[in-house]
Amino acid sequence: MASVCTGAFLLAEAGVLDGLRATTHWAAVEELGRWGAVPVRERVVWEGKYVTAAGVSAGIDMALALAERLAGLQAAQLVQLATEYDPCPPFDAGSVESAPAGVVALARSYSRFLWGERG
C-alpha cells in the first residue's frame, strides 16, 4: 500500500501506520505523530508492505522504486527513460533545509492557510 504527500493521513486514519515510520509533505510531517505514525523527514519511507512518499516529486521516486520491486531494475529504468525523469531543478529550494529562509517562511504561512496550524 502506498501514499504520496498528505495521502499518508488516509493510511494513518485507517490505523495502518500505528507505530510505523512514515512521511508526508514537510509542512505536515510532524502531524503524523498525532495520528499514531512515527514521522520521518525522508523522501520515501518503506515499512513492510507500506510505503509513503513525502511530496509530489518524491512520489515519482517512490513509483520508480515500486516498479523496480515489482518488475526489476531494467523495467524501472525503462519507465524512468520513457517519462524522461531526469531531475535538474533550476533552484536549490526543494526542501526546507535548502530553500532561502524567506521562501520557507512564506511557504509556512501558506501551509497554515491550507492545513491549519500544523505546518
Wavefront OBJ file of the C-alpha trace (Angstrom):
o trace
v 0.000 0.000 0.000
v 1.394 3.384 -0.960
v 0.648 7.033 -0.356
v 2.003 10.288 -1.725
v 2.128 13.575 0.150
v -0.733 14.075 2.607
v -2.302 10.835 1.431
v -0.383 9.354 4.371
v -3.126 10.744 6.596
v -5.628 8.386 4.950
v -3.440 5.443 5.912
v -2.916 6.882 9.383
v -6.628 7.447 9.901
v -7.243 3.831 8.921
v -4.774 2.851 11.658
v -2.356 1.019 9.381
v 0.568 3.314 10.225
v 0.292 2.917 14.019
v 3.850 2.712 15.357
v 5.343 2.678 11.845
v 7.743 5.198 10.321
v 6.032 7.299 7.656
v 6.486 10.538 5.753
v 4.348 13.180 4.104
v 4.705 16.771 2.912
v 7.253 18.660 5.039
v 4.645 21.102 6.324
v 2.508 18.288 7.740
v 5.007 15.565 8.660
v 5.011 16.198 12.423
v 1.223 15.909 12.472
v 1.578 12.226 11.543
v 2.760 11.567 15.091
v -0.626 12.660 16.413
v -2.212 10.028 14.194
v -0.099 7.145 15.540
v 2.680 7.057 12.958
v 6.348 7.800 13.634
v 7.047 10.890 11.499
v 10.217 10.772 9.400
v 11.658 13.557 7.218
v 12.712 11.398 4.263
v 11.586 11.407 0.649
v 10.432 7.775 0.636
v 9.865 5.552 3.662
v 9.377 1.776 3.443
v 7.748 -0.079 6.350
v 6.913 -3.656 5.440
v 4.079 -3.602 2.924
v 3.592 0.173 3.334
v 5.470 2.921 1.530
v 4.950 6.653 1.920
v 6.392 9.481 -0.164
v 6.978 12.996 1.109
v 5.606 15.165 -1.683
v 4.632 15.058 -5.318
v 8.154 14.757 -6.739
v 9.035 12.165 -4.092
v 6.036 10.230 -5.377
v 7.845 9.824 -8.683
v 10.861 8.419 -6.826
v 8.547 6.056 -4.953
v 6.856 4.931 -8.169
v 10.202 4.070 -9.735
v 11.246 2.153 -6.626
v 7.938 0.251 -6.696
v 8.457 -0.533 -10.390
v 11.865 -1.957 -9.564
v 10.478 -4.147 -6.771
v 7.615 -5.392 -8.926
v 9.246 -5.743 -12.338
v 13.007 -5.390 -11.866
v 15.676 -2.767 -12.372
v 15.529 -2.693 -16.160
v 11.758 -2.179 -16.167
v 12.086 0.680 -13.681
v 14.825 2.254 -15.754
v 12.629 1.908 -18.833
v 9.832 3.775 -17.058
v 12.298 6.473 -15.996
v 13.536 6.871 -19.557
v 10.044 6.769 -21.078
v 8.909 9.543 -18.743
v 12.198 11.411 -19.235
v 12.514 11.739 -15.469
v 15.916 13.373 -15.222
v 15.581 15.970 -12.451
v 17.641 19.077 -12.832
v 15.848 21.752 -10.824
v 16.721 25.340 -11.685
v 16.957 26.261 -7.984
v 18.188 24.606 -4.798
v 14.951 25.295 -2.954
v 13.319 21.864 -2.913
v 13.493 21.312 0.834
v 13.199 23.393 3.981
v 16.894 22.742 4.562
v 17.999 24.210 1.227
v 15.407 26.883 0.441
v 16.083 30.505 1.423
v 14.653 31.379 4.852
v 12.230 33.924 3.368
v 10.822 31.342 0.977
v 10.401 28.826 3.805
v 8.582 31.436 5.909
v 6.267 32.271 3.015
v 5.580 28.582 2.381
v 4.832 28.045 6.079
v 2.311 30.887 6.005
v 0.582 29.284 3.013
v 0.676 25.831 4.625
v -1.062 27.211 7.735
v -3.809 28.526 5.483
v -4.133 25.190 3.648
v -3.641 22.737 6.507
v -4.273 24.702 9.679
v -1.640 25.303 12.336
v 0.278 22.053 11.821
v 2.694 23.479 9.166
l 1 2 3 4 5 6 7 8 9 10 11 12 13 14 15 16 17 18 19 20 21 22 23 24 25 26 27 28 29 30 31 32 33 34 35 36 37 38 39 40 41 42 43 44 45 46 47 48 49 50 51 52 53 54 55 56 57 58 59 60 61 62 63 64 65 66 67 68 69 70 71 72 73 74 75 76 77 78 79 80 81 82 83 84 85 86 87 88 89 90 91 92 93 94 95 96 97 98 99 100 101 102 103 104 105 106 107 108 109 110 111 112 113 114 115 116 117 118 119
